[in-house]
Amino acid sequence: MNKQVFLSDKEVADHLYPFAQTRHAADIRIGILTIRQKWEALLQQPVKLLKHNEQAPADAIVFAANILPTASFIQSIFDNNSDPDYTSVKVLQYPWHIFQWNDWALREDFQLITKGRTSAPIPETVQTSNAGNIFIEEGAVLNHCFLNATTGPIYIGKNAEVMEGALIRGPFAMGEGALVKMGAKVYGATTVGPYSMIGGEVKNSILFGYSNKAHDGYLGDSVIGEWCNLGAGTSNSNIKNTASDVNVWHFHSREYMKAGLKCGLLLGDYSRAAINTSFNTGTVVGICANVFGDGMPPKFIPNFTWGNKGLSLYEFEKALKDIANWKKLKNQSLTEEEITQLKHIFGQS
């Protein structure tokens, strides 16, 4: 394409709390790819991200960063005889849309990523249904597991591992270096982001990257940010006992909004939960919260919260030290850019 495309989250970041507080909205993962990666794959060129105080060049094309593009949408942008075809896209207006539209996004991304390519061979010990709807990248390790792609595609990323006894039903994707542990039960539509791990029972959930839900417990209709950890036995409710709509705290409007029949846990980056934590339907946890204590936590837990009853403030220097410790476990380190960003968020907490 001749023109540069810019993505702006100026009007949408607060609506996608907590996931657009530590990243540009275009770097939210839904399906297999982030929104930015979808644009770049479809355009076959880099896109630029506009920060809140930046202006795009006069001849640039600017779109909201919460638009999930499709091939027909991209084609319509550059068709001089028509307006952009918004009927073919999804728009993330609220954070719960991330898991609600993950099924659609997984199928779109699977076609985009695998078109014209050949999957690595499926190991002999792996049982499958509808093997033609399974794509395995080089370096992935799978042993004595079951992949059922009759309900949607299954994508296994580079150097990812599915351990023995795992049961996976599509649509499903796992990124580079991700891990599905022994005996895990995984229902679609689920995305396990790069270098994340899951165990126990997971359904219709997204882990952005570098996060752990490694043990038994239920995670359903949920979104987990980066560098999060759910302790053993941690579970969330995803439907009310009354089977009525779930109310979820909406950061921008400062009020509870209806998110539909099902909504589990929306957990911001760097947040963690102690063993056997039980999250209510539609719980929102902000950035860098350490959730522990007796009983069920509140349905809204602000940034830098320590505990779950008095909602004490997480000391900033201790928070940084704890994040650095978790990063070491995955051979990463806390960057100066992250520290500056977290300090800004802490100052607003």
N, C-alpha and C positions, 0 to 999 in steps of 0.2 A: 504494500500500500504506500501511496505517496505522502499521505498526511499522518502526522503524529497523533496518537490517541492518548488522552489523559483521563485518569479516573479520579474523581473527587469524592471524599466522604464528609465534606463540610456539613451537609444537612442530615446525615444519617448516622454519624458515629454514636451519639447519645441514645439513639433508638435501639442500637445493637449492644448496649451494655450487658455484660462486662467485656465482651469479646473485642470491641473496637476501641478499648481504652489503652491497650498495650500494643496495638498493631493498627495499621491502616485497614479500613474495612475491606479493601481489595485483597488483603492477605488472610481473610477468613477461609478456612477449609470447609468445603461442602462437596460431597461426592468423593472423587479421588483427588482432585486438584484444588488449589486455592482459586479464588475468583480471578486474581491477576494472571495465574497460569492458564486459565481457560481462555482469557482474552488473547494472550500471547500465542497460544497454540492455534487458535482460530485465525488470528491475523497473520501469523508467521512473522512476527516482528515484536520487539519489546514495546511495552506500554509504560507511560510515566505516571507517577502518583502525585497528586496535588495535596499539599498540606493545607491546613486551614487558612494560613495567611498568604498563600501563593496564588498567582494568577497565571493562567495558561497563555501561551502566545496567541495573537489574534487569529492566526490561520489554523490553530489546532482544533481537534474535535474533542469535546469534553462530555463524558458520561458519568452518571452517578456510580459510585463504586459498589453499590449493592445490587447491581444488575447481573444476573447470571446469563451470559451470552450464549447464543446458539449459532450454528452455521448460517441459517436463514436470516437471522438478525444481522450478522456481520455483512452478509451479502447486500441486505437492504440498505445498510448505512452508505454504501458506495454506489447505490443505484440512484442516479440523478433524477429519475422519473417517479420516485416514491419516497414516502417518509419511512423512518425505521420501523421494522415490523415487531412491535412490542408484544404482539399476541403470542410470539414463540418463546418468550423468556419468562423467567421467574424473577421477582424482586424481593430481596430480604428486607422486610419492613420491621420485623421484630425478631429477637434472638431465637424464639421457639420455631421460627420458620426454618432454621438450619436443619433441625432433625425432621421437621415435617416434609421438607422437600428433598431430603437426602436420597430417597429412592429414585426420584426423577433425575437428580444430579449424577448419581452413580451410573445409571444407564447411559446418560449423555456422555459422560467422561470415558466410560468403557469403550464406546464406539470411537471416540476421538483418539484415544491413546493406542488402541490396538489395530486400527484400520491399516491394512496392508502389511501387517507384521505377523510373525509366526511365534506362537508360544513355545517356551521350553517344554520338553517332554514331561508328562505327568508320571511321577514315580510309580513303580509297579505295586507298592504297598498301599497306595492311596485309592480308596473307593470313590467313585464319582457317579453323578447323574447329570446327563446333558453336558458331557465333557467339552463339546464344541463351544460352550459358553463360559469356558474357564481359560484364563490367560495367566501364565506364570513367567515372571522375569528370570533372567539368568542369575544364578547364585542363591535362589530361594531353596529352602530345605523343608520337605514335607515327608512325614513318616506315619503310616498307619492311622490316617485321619479320614474323615468322610466329607466330601464337597458336593453339595446338592445345588446345582445351578439351574434347576427346572423353574425356579421362581424368580430368577434374576441372575445376572452375570457375576462371576467371582474373579477378582483381580488380586494376584499375589505379587508384591513388589520385590525389587532387587534385594537379595540377601535377607529377606524375611524368613521367618520360621513358623511352621505350624506343627506343634508337637503331637505325639501319639494320643489317640482317643478323642481328639477335638472333633466336634460336629458343627459344620458351617453351612448355613442356608443363605443363598443369595437373595437380593443383591448385596455384595460384600466386597470391601477392598481393604488391603493393608499396605502401608507404604514401606519404603526402604528401611530395612533393619528392624521392622516391627516383629512382635512375637505373640502368638496365641498359645497359651499354656495347655498342659495335659488335661484332657477331659472337659475342656471348655464347651459350652453350648451357646452358639452364636446364631441369632436370627437376623435377617435383613430388616431394615436397610441399615447396615453398620459399616462405619469407616474407622479403621485403626491407623492413625497417622504415623509418620516416620518415627521410628525408635520408641514407639509406645508398646505397652504389653497389656493383654487382657486375659482374665481367667474367670471361672464361675459362669454366670448366665448374663448375656448381653443381648439387647434387642433395640433396633432402630436408634442407635446412638453414634456419636462422633467424638473421637479423641483427636485433637488437632495435631499433637506431636509431643514426644518426649514425656508422656504421661503414663501412669501406671494404675490399672485396675486389675491387679495380679492375682487376686484370691477369690474364694467363694463369696457369694453375695450377688444381688441383682442390680443391674444398671439398665434402665429402659427409658426410651423417649427422652434422651438427655444429650447435653453437649458439654464436653470437658475440654478446657483450654490446654495450654502448654505448661509443662513442668508441674503437673498436678499429681497427687498420690491419694488413692482411696485405700484405707487400711483394711485388713482382713475382716470379712463379714459385713462390710459396709453395703447397704442397700438403699434404694430409693423407691418410694411409691410413685406410680405414674398415672393412677386413676383413683378418683375419690370413691369412698364407700357408697356414696349416693349416686354415682355414675352421672353427676352433673358436671358442667364445664369447670375447668381448673382456672383459678385466679392466680396470676403471676405479677409480681412487682415490676412495673415499667419505669425505669430510671428517668427517662426524659419527662414524662408527665407527672411523676411522683404520685402514682396511684396504681392500684391493682387493675389488671385488664384480663379479660377472658381469653385463654389461649387454646380453647377447644377441649375435647373430651379427655385427651391425654397430654401430660407434660410432667417430666421427671425433674432432673437436676440440671441447672445451668451454672457451671462452676468456672470462675475466672482463672486466669493464669496464676501460677505459683501458689495455688491454694491446696490445702491438704485436709484430710479427715481421718480421725483416729479409728482404731478397730471398732467394729460393730456400731458405727454411726448409722442412724436411721433418718433419712431425709424425707420430709413430707412432699406431697405432690406440688409441683411448681415452685420448688425452692431455688432462689437466686443467691449465689455466693460471689462476692466481689473479688478483687485482686488481692493476692497474698493474705489469705485468711487461714488460720490454723484452728480447725473446728474440732473440739473435743468437749467432753463433759457428760453428765447424766441427762437422760431424757432426750426428746426430739428437738433438734435445733429450730430456731425461728425460720420462717419462710423467706426472710430477707436478711442476709448477713453482709454488712458493709465491708469495704476495702480495709485491709490491715486489722482484721478482728482477731483477737486472742480468746479462745474458748467459745462458749455458746450461750451462756446465761447472762453474765454481766456485760457481755460484749466489750471487753477491755481492749485497749489499743495495743497492737503488736509493736513492740519497740523496734524502731527502724533499723538500727545497727544489728540487732539480733535477727531480724527478718532477712537482711542481706547475708548474714553468716549462714543461716539455715538454707537459703536458696543456693548459695555457693556449695554447701555440703551435698545437696541433692544433685547439683550439676556435675559434681565430681564422679558420681555414680555412673554417669553416662559419658565420661571423658570430655566434659564441657566446662567452661568457666563463665563467671558473671562478667559481662562487658561494662565498660564505662558508659556506653549508651544506655544500657539497661538500668544501671544505677541512677543515672540522671532522670530517666523516665519514671522509675519507681519513686524517686524523691519527690518529683512533681505530684504524683498521685497521692503519696503519703501526706503532702502538705495540704491537699484538699480533703483529706479524710476526717 
